[in-house]
Amino acid sequence: MVSSLAGATSPGPAPTALTPAPFASTLAPPPTAAAEQHVSAQRHAPVSSPEEAATAPAEEGSPDALLIRRAMAEVAPVADKVTSYFYALLFVRHPDLRSLFPAAMDTQRDRLLRALLTAAEHIDNKEVLVDYLQNLGRGHRKYGTRAEHYPAVGECLIGALSKYAAGVWNAEMEAAWVRAYTTISQVMIDAAAADELRAPAWWYAEIVTHDLRTPDVAVVTVRPDQPYPFLAGQYTSVETPWWPRIWRHYSFASAPRSDGLLSFHVKAVPAGWVSNALVHRARPGDIIRLGPPAGSMTVDHTTESGLLCLGGGTGIAPIKALVEDVAEHGDRRPVEVFYGARTDHDLYDIDTMLRLQQSHPWLSVRAIIDQQANQQLPDAIRAYGPWNEFDAYLSGPPGMIRSGMNALRDVGIPSDRIRHDSVEELVAAGS
Ligand SMILES: NC(=O)C1=CN([C@@H]2O[C@H](COP(=O)(O)OP(=O)(O)OC[C@H]3O[C@@H](n4cnc5c(N)ncnc54)[C@H](O)[C@@H]3O)[C@@H](O)[C@H]2O)C=CC1
């Protein structure tokens, strides 16, 4: 399945052969309301905005990275056009691929650009890139993506870039993109192939309980059709029967349970198809689909450091899972949870957290209500501490993650001891 990008390119000489693959989410059908989901967990994941990425110092990096960034900077002002043209090319030239994507493509649009920026930003940082792409490769199995689809995506990607970066595009730049895409696609294809040997592409799960905690937050518990291995602090993707091929990420709200059940905290957000369906439509007996587990916001059981956990809104879900995980390991490490919400009505899971606090002397839970405290969650930690012996966990809306990173660094926790979900999607959620 080696292919060439030749046909897709405009100026410049012939292409390098390529073993294709899509950038991050190009074949992934995702989504809309960015707030409806959170994403890939990474330890001290690089969080930068598209604007920052586009204006990153152009002079640093390998020759390929410089060429890639140059093209990115050129297309940044017309990102929407590039994305539309890319999908138009893909579906016209490869109509068989259309069925891998959701019926409504409007929400798909900016994911490609984000994925490109992420890949371009990290092209020199193999460790981060490989982790990210392996995850994507595994995650693409549930969309029905196969190795032979990747060349088509590569062709159309280069086709779209060469058209909109025409002012700077040349043979050298094209070769750099081809090399990058070849690497990217191969990592994804290999990860998917390895995963195929040990796990299904997706799981079916039946909703067993549906607990509406506030007018727009539900705790949904499901029973997967076969064992679902995961770690506390991870997340999965969820597809409902009402919106085929539209997947959203949700963190597991409990550590793995002996009865195999999984639970999620879902907030219905404006224009959030999946979240509204899960909160307002789903009932026990309904069947949803789950993708594989992902994310590295997990407890490091090799250390005895304390855990400082910040959970904002439904971001408390994985924090609860982490607390249960520490309890199950009998570690008795200090765990300090700050649970932030806009009003006291939004503290929908405070009873559970307080019950956990009662059972575990090493656990402290503090509710921070914006209105009452006159400050947002991350600032609250400054009044406590010292925190230099703690690892930190951040879970919540993108703006909270950003200001949480700053607050944590200010109180002496280095970024390599801070874990949180989400790289580029947090950014795209536009805090
Ligand atoms: N693993 C993760 O990171 C998870 C993330 N989430 C995300 O958490 C969000 C939850 O939404 P809601 O419940 O509506 O939360 P929300 O928007 O009501 O915020 C909850 C609290 O976080 C703090 N906060 C919010 N924005 C902030 C900012 N810009 N700077 C500092 N602090 C800020 C405030 O204290 C606020 O009360 C969603 O975006 C969801 O995708 C949800 C579950 C897991």
The ligand as an SDF file (V2000), in Angstrom:
LIG
                    3D

 44 48  0  0  0  0  0  0  0  0999 V2000
  -10.6090   14.7180   31.9680 N   0  0  0  0  0  0  0  0  0  0  0  0
  -11.0080   15.9750   31.8400 C   0  0  0  0  0  0  0  0  0  0  0  0
  -10.2040   16.9260   31.7270 O   0  0  0  0  0  0  0  0  0  0  0  0
  -12.4390   16.2490   31.8550 C   0  0  0  0  0  0  0  0  0  0  0  0
  -12.8530   17.4480   31.3710 C   0  0  0  0  0  0  0  0  0  0  0  0
  -14.1680   17.7290   31.3480 N   0  0  0  0  0  0  0  0  0  0  0  0
  -14.5130   19.0110   30.7900 C   0  0  0  0  0  0  0  0  0  0  0  0
  -14.8790   19.8360   31.8790 O   0  0  0  0  0  0  0  0  0  0  0  0
  -15.8350   20.7740   31.4520 C   0  0  0  0  0  0  0  0  0  0  0  0
  -16.9350   20.7710   32.4750 C   0  0  0  0  0  0  0  0  0  0  0  0
  -17.8930   21.7090   32.1470 O   0  0  0  0  0  0  0  0  0  0  0  0
  -18.7810   22.3770   33.2550 P   0  0  0  0  0  0  0  0  0  0  0  0
  -19.2470   21.3300   34.2040 O   0  0  0  0  0  0  0  0  0  0  0  0
  -19.7680   23.2100   32.5100 O   0  0  0  0  0  0  0  0  0  0  0  0
  -17.7310   23.2940   34.0150 O   0  0  0  0  0  0  0  0  0  0  0  0
  -17.8090   24.8690   34.2800 P   0  0  0  0  0  0  0  0  0  0  0  0
  -17.5900   25.6050   33.0270 O   0  0  0  0  0  0  0  0  0  0  0  0
  -19.0290   25.1150   35.0710 O   0  0  0  0  0  0  0  0  0  0  0  0
  -16.5120   25.0860   35.1770 O   0  0  0  0  0  0  0  0  0  0  0  0
  -16.3430   24.4170   36.4000 C   0  0  0  0  0  0  0  0  0  0  0  0
  -15.3940   25.2090   37.2690 C   0  0  0  0  0  0  0  0  0  0  0  0
  -14.0940   25.2490   36.6850 O   0  0  0  0  0  0  0  0  0  0  0  0
  -13.5070   26.5170   36.9620 C   0  0  0  0  0  0  0  0  0  0  0  0
  -13.2390   27.2180   35.6970 N   0  0  0  0  0  0  0  0  0  0  0  0
  -14.0060   27.2170   34.5950 C   0  0  0  0  0  0  0  0  0  0  0  0
  -13.4370   27.9890   33.6440 N   0  0  0  0  0  0  0  0  0  0  0  0
  -12.2980   28.4780   34.1780 C   0  0  0  0  0  0  0  0  0  0  0  0
  -11.2630   29.3310   33.7000 C   0  0  0  0  0  0  0  0  0  0  0  0
  -11.2880   29.8390   32.4670 N   0  0  0  0  0  0  0  0  0  0  0  0
  -10.2350   29.6150   34.5250 N   0  0  0  0  0  0  0  0  0  0  0  0
  -10.1910   29.1080   35.7600 C   0  0  0  0  0  0  0  0  0  0  0  0
  -11.1450   28.3020   36.2710 N   0  0  0  0  0  0  0  0  0  0  0  0
  -12.1680   27.9800   35.4970 C   0  0  0  0  0  0  0  0  0  0  0  0
  -14.4730   27.3270   37.7730 C   0  0  0  0  0  0  0  0  0  0  0  0
  -14.1370   27.2140   39.1270 O   0  0  0  0  0  0  0  0  0  0  0  0
  -15.8000   26.6480   37.4520 C   0  0  0  0  0  0  0  0  0  0  0  0
  -16.7220   26.7770   38.4800 O   0  0  0  0  0  0  0  0  0  0  0  0
  -16.2580   20.3950   30.0610 C   0  0  0  0  0  0  0  0  0  0  0  0
  -15.5670   21.2380   29.1840 O   0  0  0  0  0  0  0  0  0  0  0  0
  -15.7390   18.9730   29.9200 C   0  0  0  0  0  0  0  0  0  0  0  0
  -15.3960   18.6610   28.5900 O   0  0  0  0  0  0  0  0  0  0  0  0
  -15.0980   16.8870   31.8690 C   0  0  0  0  0  0  0  0  0  0  0  0
  -14.7390   15.6660   32.3710 C   0  0  0  0  0  0  0  0  0  0  0  0
  -13.3470   15.2290   32.3820 C   0  0  0  0  0  0  0  0  0  0  0  0
  1  2  1  0
  2  3  2  0
  2  4  1  0
  4  5  2  0
  4 44  1  0
  5  6  1  0
  6  7  1  0
  6 42  1  0
  7  8  1  0
  7 40  1  0
  8  9  1  0
  9 10  1  0
  9 38  1  0
 10 11  1  0
 11 12  1  0
 12 13  2  0
 12 14  1  0
 12 15  1  0
 15 16  1  0
 16 17  2  0
 16 18  1  0
 16 19  1  0
 19 20  1  0
 20 21  1  0
 21 22  1  0
 21 36  1  0
 22 23  1  0
 23 24  1  0
 23 34  1  0
 24 25  1  0
 24 33  1  0
 25 26  2  0
 26 27  1  0
 27 28  1  0
 27 33  2  0
 28 29  1  0
 28 30  2  0
 30 31  1  0
 31 32  2  0
 32 33  1  0
 34 35  1  0
 34 36  1  0
 36 37  1  0
 38 39  1  0
 38 40  1  0
 40 41  1  0
 42 43  2  0
 43 44  1  0
M  END
$$$$
